[in-house]
Amino acid sequence: MRTTRRAFLIGASAAAWTLGTTRRAEAERTNDPGGPDLDVRDLDLPGDRALGRRMTLSIPRGLDPTKAPAPLLVLLHGLGETGDERMGAYAWLERYGLATAYARLCRPPIARTSKRLDFTDEHLRAVNEELTRAPFRGFVIACPYTPNVNKAANPKAALDGYARWIAEVVVPRARREAHVATDVARTALDGCSLGGYVALEVFSRRPDAFGALGVVQTAIGEHRAPGYADRLASIVTAHGARGVHVETSTADPFRAANVALSAELTKRKVPHDGIVLPGPHDQPWLREVGTLEMLRWHDRRFRGLSAPNP
């Protein structure tokens, strides 16, 4: 029953995300996908064709190579874009609102861009108060293609190979292309939906490469929360403090699993931040609030600040 339900939920999630590709998302497909703040490079990488050979690298415009290197965030996309490497590499920029969220954070106050109330009045006030006290600084963002590892003949081997590719090809290439920090503490990994599940697996395999992990509406079954919490607790014990962020929404079909993961981390005394925002599991939610809150959390952690107010 668990396998059947998980398959159903992932299928329903993919359908919702496909429907969520609205005209607004299509309008973000321009010759300058990074908008006013991000210089986007489309990079071909060595790798296994079945796992990934392409990524976009979004570099803050005006990044000064004479100053301290910028932090690096690696973002993994969801199931809906696994069928095409180009679509996957541009998913966060063209479909999930990465550039627009980045621009909004650079130019507060934040205002609603949707008629939906995914951003409540109280939440908007809290975010804008935080940005007044601690303005967003930004960082370099790598968005590699994410494969549907569940379709692989051997999913475990596929995850092993993908984790190696992320740690040994994607991260080093980002550091060669941009003025990026080389220390683990300022290198982070995050992913949404299927990408959240893959991020959990990659981080579990290569905790040496990342100082923080985030998951946004991660597509896992609730029964898997204790196992992932055990793995993260072991990483903290072996490698020291690692930041963890769990983000979901009220109508996310994976909400129970995300909430359970946060609860299991609490039981094991793993420091983390969990947030449940209003809204469904779709791309308009990401463009309005989900991506923005994910970026805000990483920005504060990179700077050694406490978690932002929900």
PyMOL commands that set and color helices and strands:
alter all, ss='L'
color gray80, all
select helices_A, chain A and resi 2-19+23-27+79-81+85-89+91-94+98-106+121-133+149-151+155-177+184-186+194-205+222-239+255-267+283-302
alter helices_A, ss='H'
color red, helices_A
select strands_A, chain A and resi 38-44+54-60+72-76+140-144+187-192+212-216+243-251+273-280
alter strands_A, ss='S'
color yellow, strands_A
deselect
rebuild
show_as cartoon
